[in-house]
Amino acid sequence: MSLLIENTVCLVNGAIFELSQSMFHYEKAKLLNRINFK
């Protein structure tokens, strides 16, 4: 049971990390586009 919980926590942390990475890249791309299209 505890192993399952640990695996779930790892998966959730990984998903949150992936999401924050993609959000960061999205914001950066948006900023770059704004600079380029002035």
mmJSON file of the N, C-alpha and C atoms, coordinates in Angstrom:
{"data_MODEL":{"atom_site":{
"group_PDB":["ATOM","ATOM","ATOM","ATOM","ATOM","ATOM","ATOM","ATOM","ATOM","ATOM","ATOM","ATOM","ATOM","ATOM","ATOM","ATOM","ATOM","ATOM","ATOM","ATOM","ATOM","ATOM","ATOM","ATOM","ATOM","ATOM","ATOM","ATOM","ATOM","ATOM","ATOM","ATOM","ATOM","ATOM","ATOM","ATOM","ATOM","ATOM","ATOM","ATOM","ATOM","ATOM","ATOM","ATOM","ATOM","ATOM","ATOM","ATOM","ATOM","ATOM","ATOM","ATOM","ATOM","ATOM","ATOM","ATOM","ATOM","ATOM","ATOM","ATOM","ATOM","ATOM","ATOM","ATOM","ATOM","ATOM","ATOM","ATOM","ATOM","ATOM","ATOM","ATOM","ATOM","ATOM","ATOM","ATOM","ATOM","ATOM","ATOM","ATOM","ATOM","ATOM","ATOM","ATOM","ATOM","ATOM","ATOM","ATOM","ATOM","ATOM","ATOM","ATOM","ATOM","ATOM","ATOM","ATOM","ATOM","ATOM","ATOM","ATOM","ATOM","ATOM","ATOM","ATOM","ATOM","ATOM","ATOM","ATOM","ATOM","ATOM","ATOM","ATOM","ATOM","ATOM"],
"id":[1,2,3,4,5,6,7,8,9,10,11,12,13,14,15,16,17,18,19,20,21,22,23,24,25,26,27,28,29,30,31,32,33,34,35,36,37,38,39,40,41,42,43,44,45,46,47,48,49,50,51,52,53,54,55,56,57,58,59,60,61,62,63,64,65,66,67,68,69,70,71,72,73,74,75,76,77,78,79,80,81,82,83,84,85,86,87,88,89,90,91,92,93,94,95,96,97,98,99,100,101,102,103,104,105,106,107,108,109,110,111,112,113,114],
"type_symbol":["N","C","C","N","C","C","N","C","C","N","C","C","N","C","C","N","C","C","N","C","C","N","C","C","N","C","C","N","C","C","N","C","C","N","C","C","N","C","C","N","C","C","N","C","C","N","C","C","N","C","C","N","C","C","N","C","C","N","C","C","N","C","C","N","C","C","N","C","C","N","C","C","N","C","C","N","C","C","N","C","C","N","C","C","N","C","C","N","C","C","N","C","C","N","C","C","N","C","C","N","C","C","N","C","C","N","C","C","N","C","C","N","C","C"],
"label_atom_id":["N","CA","C","N","CA","C","N","CA","C","N","CA","C","N","CA","C","N","CA","C","N","CA","C","N","CA","C","N","CA","C","N","CA","C","N","CA","C","N","CA","C","N","CA","C","N","CA","C","N","CA","C","N","CA","C","N","CA","C","N","CA","C","N","CA","C","N","CA","C","N","CA","C","N","CA","C","N","CA","C","N","CA","C","N","CA","C","N","CA","C","N","CA","C","N","CA","C","N","CA","C","N","CA","C","N","CA","C","N","CA","C","N","CA","C","N","CA","C","N","CA","C","N","CA","C","N","CA","C","N","CA","C"],
"label_alt_id":[null,null,null,null,null,null,null,null,null,null,null,null,null,null,null,null,null,null,null,null,null,null,null,null,null,null,null,null,null,null,null,null,null,null,null,null,null,null,null,null,null,null,null,null,null,null,null,null,null,null,null,null,null,null,null,null,null,null,null,null,null,null,null,null,null,null,null,null,null,null,null,null,null,null,null,null,null,null,null,null,null,null,null,null,null,null,null,null,null,null,null,null,null,null,null,null,null,null,null,null,null,null,null,null,null,null,null,null,null,null,null,null,null,null],
"label_comp_id":["MET","MET","MET","SER","SER","SER","LEU","LEU","LEU","LEU","LEU","LEU","ILE","ILE","ILE","GLU","GLU","GLU","ASN","ASN","ASN","THR","THR","THR","VAL","VAL","VAL","CYS","CYS","CYS","LEU","LEU","LEU","VAL","VAL","VAL","ASN","ASN","ASN","GLY","GLY","GLY","ALA","ALA","ALA","ILE","ILE","ILE","PHE","PHE","PHE","GLU","GLU","GLU","LEU","LEU","LEU","SER","SER","SER","GLN","GLN","GLN","SER","SER","SER","MET","MET","MET","PHE","PHE","PHE","HIS","HIS","HIS","TYR","TYR","TYR","GLU","GLU","GLU","LYS","LYS","LYS","ALA","ALA","ALA","LYS","LYS","LYS","LEU","LEU","LEU","LEU","LEU","LEU","ASN","ASN","ASN","ARG","ARG","ARG","ILE","ILE","ILE","ASN","ASN","ASN","PHE","PHE","PHE","LYS","LYS","LYS"],
"label_asym_id":["A","A","A","A","A","A","A","A","A","A","A","A","A","A","A","A","A","A","A","A","A","A","A","A","A","A","A","A","A","A","A","A","A","A","A","A","A","A","A","A","A","A","A","A","A","A","A","A","A","A","A","A","A","A","A","A","A","A","A","A","A","A","A","A","A","A","A","A","A","A","A","A","A","A","A","A","A","A","A","A","A","A","A","A","A","A","A","A","A","A","A","A","A","A","A","A","A","A","A","A","A","A","A","A","A","A","A","A","A","A","A","A","A","A"],
"label_entity_id":["1","1","1","1","1","1","1","1","1","1","1","1","1","1","1","1","1","1","1","1","1","1","1","1","1","1","1","1","1","1","1","1","1","1","1","1","1","1","1","1","1","1","1","1","1","1","1","1","1","1","1","1","1","1","1","1","1","1","1","1","1","1","1","1","1","1","1","1","1","1","1","1","1","1","1","1","1","1","1","1","1","1","1","1","1","1","1","1","1","1","1","1","1","1","1","1","1","1","1","1","1","1","1","1","1","1","1","1","1","1","1","1","1","1"],
"label_seq_id":[1,1,1,2,2,2,3,3,3,4,4,4,5,5,5,6,6,6,7,7,7,8,8,8,9,9,9,10,10,10,11,11,11,12,12,12,13,13,13,14,14,14,15,15,15,16,16,16,17,17,17,18,18,18,19,19,19,20,20,20,21,21,21,22,22,22,23,23,23,24,24,24,25,25,25,26,26,26,27,27,27,28,28,28,29,29,29,30,30,30,31,31,31,32,32,32,33,33,33,34,34,34,35,35,35,36,36,36,37,37,37,38,38,38],
"pdbx_PDB_ins_code":[null,null,null,null,null,null,null,null,null,null,null,null,null,null,null,null,null,null,null,null,null,null,null,null,null,null,null,null,null,null,null,null,null,null,null,null,null,null,null,null,null,null,null,null,null,null,null,null,null,null,null,null,null,null,null,null,null,null,null,null,null,null,null,null,null,null,null,null,null,null,null,null,null,null,null,null,null,null,null,null,null,null,null,null,null,null,null,null,null,null,null,null,null,null,null,null,null,null,null,null,null,null,null,null,null,null,null,null,null,null,null,null,null,null],
"Cartn_x":[0.836,0.0,0.874,1.887,2.739,3.513,3.88,4.596,3.71,2.44,1.48,1.365,1.3,1.195,2.457,3.618,4.878,4.918,4.483,4.448,3.504,2.349,1.37,1.94,2.611,3.227,4.279,5.081,6.096,5.441,4.377,3.67,3.089,2.463,1.849,2.92,4.012,5.108,5.68,5.819,6.311,5.374,4.066,3.072,3.091,3.196,3.247,4.505,5.627,6.883,6.76,6.223,6.023,5.142,4.065,3.122,3.79,4.548,5.205,6.265,6.964,7.953,7.284,6.175,5.502,4.882,4.36,3.815,4.929,6.102,7.246,7.656,7.752,8.134,7.077,5.801,4.709,4.791,5.009,5.122,6.327,7.443,8.658,8.418,7.744,7.453,6.532,5.54,4.612,5.371,6.293,7.091,7.97,8.607,9.46,8.646,7.457,6.598,6.222,5.929,5.557,6.714,7.935,9.118,9.342,9.178,9.434,8.441,7.192,6.15,5.888,6.84,6.664,6.814],
"Cartn_y":[-1.207,0.0,1.262,1.269,2.462,2.678,1.566,1.672,2.336,1.98,2.571,4.073,4.459,5.882,6.622,6.01,6.636,6.812,5.793,5.882,6.982,7.081,8.109,9.497,9.662,10.951,11.312,10.33,10.567,10.991,10.315,10.645,12.05,12.386,13.71,14.79,14.58,15.552,15.714,14.612,14.671,15.457,15.228,15.929,17.421,17.773,19.187,19.836,19.109,19.626,19.863,18.883,19.006,20.207,20.359,21.452,22.797,22.919,24.191,24.504,23.471,23.667,24.183,23.547,23.949,25.338,25.661,27.0,28.033,27.709,28.616,28.873,27.804,27.946,28.725,28.508,29.215,30.708,31.066,32.48,33.114,32.381,32.89,33.115,32.172,32.297,33.484,33.673,34.786,36.108,36.174,37.38,37.651,36.6,36.751,37.223,36.663,37.074,38.539,38.987,40.378,41.296,40.884,41.687,41.713,40.571,40.467,41.258,41.348,41.963,43.423,44.07,45.497,46.32],
"Cartn_z":[0.0,0.0,0.0,0.858,0.935,-0.369,-1.018,-2.292,-3.346,-3.347,-4.28,-4.044,-2.778,-2.438,-2.886,-2.649,-3.075,-4.587,-5.323,-6.787,-7.244,-6.59,-6.942,-6.688,-5.545,-5.218,-6.262,-6.67,-7.703,-9.015,-9.398,-10.637,-10.581,-9.452,-9.296,-9.321,-8.6,-8.602,-10.004,-10.729,-12.096,-12.995,-12.83,-13.644,-13.346,-12.066,-11.674,-12.244,-12.188,-12.73,-14.23,-14.947,-16.398,-16.719,-15.953,-16.182,-15.954,-14.868,-14.573,-15.624,-16.114,-17.175,-18.449,-18.845,-20.079,-19.932,-18.737,-18.494,-18.605,-18.045,-18.096,-19.54,-20.335,-21.742,-22.516,-22.191,-22.855,-22.57,-21.296,-20.926,-21.617,-21.669,-22.303,-23.788,-24.44,-25.868,-26.124,-25.24,-25.372,-25.265,-24.306,-24.104,-25.322,-25.85,-27.029,-28.229,-28.408,-29.518,-29.392,-28.172,-27.947,-28.318,-27.961,-28.279,-29.793,-30.446,-31.881,-32.715,-32.252,-33.08,-32.744,-32.072,-31.781,-33.048],
"occupancy":[1.0,1.0,1.0,1.0,1.0,1.0,1.0,1.0,1.0,1.0,1.0,1.0,1.0,1.0,1.0,1.0,1.0,1.0,1.0,1.0,1.0,1.0,1.0,1.0,1.0,1.0,1.0,1.0,1.0,1.0,1.0,1.0,1.0,1.0,1.0,1.0,1.0,1.0,1.0,1.0,1.0,1.0,1.0,1.0,1.0,1.0,1.0,1.0,1.0,1.0,1.0,1.0,1.0,1.0,1.0,1.0,1.0,1.0,1.0,1.0,1.0,1.0,1.0,1.0,1.0,1.0,1.0,1.0,1.0,1.0,1.0,1.0,1.0,1.0,1.0,1.0,1.0,1.0,1.0,1.0,1.0,1.0,1.0,1.0,1.0,1.0,1.0,1.0,1.0,1.0,1.0,1.0,1.0,1.0,1.0,1.0,1.0,1.0,1.0,1.0,1.0,1.0,1.0,1.0,1.0,1.0,1.0,1.0,1.0,1.0,1.0,1.0,1.0,1.0],
"B_iso_or_equiv":[0.0,0.0,0.0,0.0,0.0,0.0,0.0,0.0,0.0,0.0,0.0,0.0,0.0,0.0,0.0,0.0,0.0,0.0,0.0,0.0,0.0,0.0,0.0,0.0,0.0,0.0,0.0,0.0,0.0,0.0,0.0,0.0,0.0,0.0,0.0,0.0,0.0,0.0,0.0,0.0,0.0,0.0,0.0,0.0,0.0,0.0,0.0,0.0,0.0,0.0,0.0,0.0,0.0,0.0,0.0,0.0,0.0,0.0,0.0,0.0,0.0,0.0,0.0,0.0,0.0,0.0,0.0,0.0,0.0,0.0,0.0,0.0,0.0,0.0,0.0,0.0,0.0,0.0,0.0,0.0,0.0,0.0,0.0,0.0,0.0,0.0,0.0,0.0,0.0,0.0,0.0,0.0,0.0,0.0,0.0,0.0,0.0,0.0,0.0,0.0,0.0,0.0,0.0,0.0,0.0,0.0,0.0,0.0,0.0,0.0,0.0,0.0,0.0,0.0],
"pdbx_formal_charge":[null,null,null,null,null,null,null,null,null,null,null,null,null,null,null,null,null,null,null,null,null,null,null,null,null,null,null,null,null,null,null,null,null,null,null,null,null,null,null,null,null,null,null,null,null,null,null,null,null,null,null,null,null,null,null,null,null,null,null,null,null,null,null,null,null,null,null,null,null,null,null,null,null,null,null,null,null,null,null,null,null,null,null,null,null,null,null,null,null,null,null,null,null,null,null,null,null,null,null,null,null,null,null,null,null,null,null,null,null,null,null,null,null,null],
"auth_seq_id":[1,1,1,2,2,2,3,3,3,4,4,4,5,5,5,6,6,6,7,7,7,8,8,8,9,9,9,10,10,10,11,11,11,12,12,12,13,13,13,14,14,14,15,15,15,16,16,16,17,17,17,18,18,18,19,19,19,20,20,20,21,21,21,22,22,22,23,23,23,24,24,24,25,25,25,26,26,26,27,27,27,28,28,28,29,29,29,30,30,30,31,31,31,32,32,32,33,33,33,34,34,34,35,35,35,36,36,36,37,37,37,38,38,38],
"auth_comp_id":["MET","MET","MET","SER","SER","SER","LEU","LEU","LEU","LEU","LEU","LEU","ILE","ILE","ILE","GLU","GLU","GLU","ASN","ASN","ASN","THR","THR","THR","VAL","VAL","VAL","CYS","CYS","CYS","LEU","LEU","LEU","VAL","VAL","VAL","ASN","ASN","ASN","GLY","GLY","GLY","ALA","ALA","ALA","ILE","ILE","ILE","PHE","PHE","PHE","GLU","GLU","GLU","LEU","LEU","LEU","SER","SER","SER","GLN","GLN","GLN","SER","SER","SER","MET","MET","MET","PHE","PHE","PHE","HIS","HIS","HIS","TYR","TYR","TYR","GLU","GLU","GLU","LYS","LYS","LYS","ALA","ALA","ALA","LYS","LYS","LYS","LEU","LEU","LEU","LEU","LEU","LEU","ASN","ASN","ASN","ARG","ARG","ARG","ILE","ILE","ILE","ASN","ASN","ASN","PHE","PHE","PHE","LYS","LYS","LYS"],
"auth_asym_id":["A","A","A","A","A","A","A","A","A","A","A","A","A","A","A","A","A","A","A","A","A","A","A","A","A","A","A","A","A","A","A","A","A","A","A","A","A","A","A","A","A","A","A","A","A","A","A","A","A","A","A","A","A","A","A","A","A","A","A","A","A","A","A","A","A","A","A","A","A","A","A","A","A","A","A","A","A","A","A","A","A","A","A","A","A","A","A","A","A","A","A","A","A","A","A","A","A","A","A","A","A","A","A","A","A","A","A","A","A","A","A","A","A","A"],
"auth_atom_id":["N","CA","C","N","CA","C","N","CA","C","N","CA","C","N","CA","C","N","CA","C","N","CA","C","N","CA","C","N","CA","C","N","CA","C","N","CA","C","N","CA","C","N","CA","C","N","CA","C","N","CA","C","N","CA","C","N","CA","C","N","CA","C","N","CA","C","N","CA","C","N","CA","C","N","CA","C","N","CA","C","N","CA","C","N","CA","C","N","CA","C","N","CA","C","N","CA","C","N","CA","C","N","CA","C","N","CA","C","N","CA","C","N","CA","C","N","CA","C","N","CA","C","N","CA","C","N","CA","C","N","CA","C"],
"pdbx_PDB_model_num":[1,1,1,1,1,1,1,1,1,1,1,1,1,1,1,1,1,1,1,1,1,1,1,1,1,1,1,1,1,1,1,1,1,1,1,1,1,1,1,1,1,1,1,1,1,1,1,1,1,1,1,1,1,1,1,1,1,1,1,1,1,1,1,1,1,1,1,1,1,1,1,1,1,1,1,1,1,1,1,1,1,1,1,1,1,1,1,1,1,1,1,1,1,1,1,1,1,1,1,1,1,1,1,1,1,1,1,1,1,1,1,1,1,1]
}}}
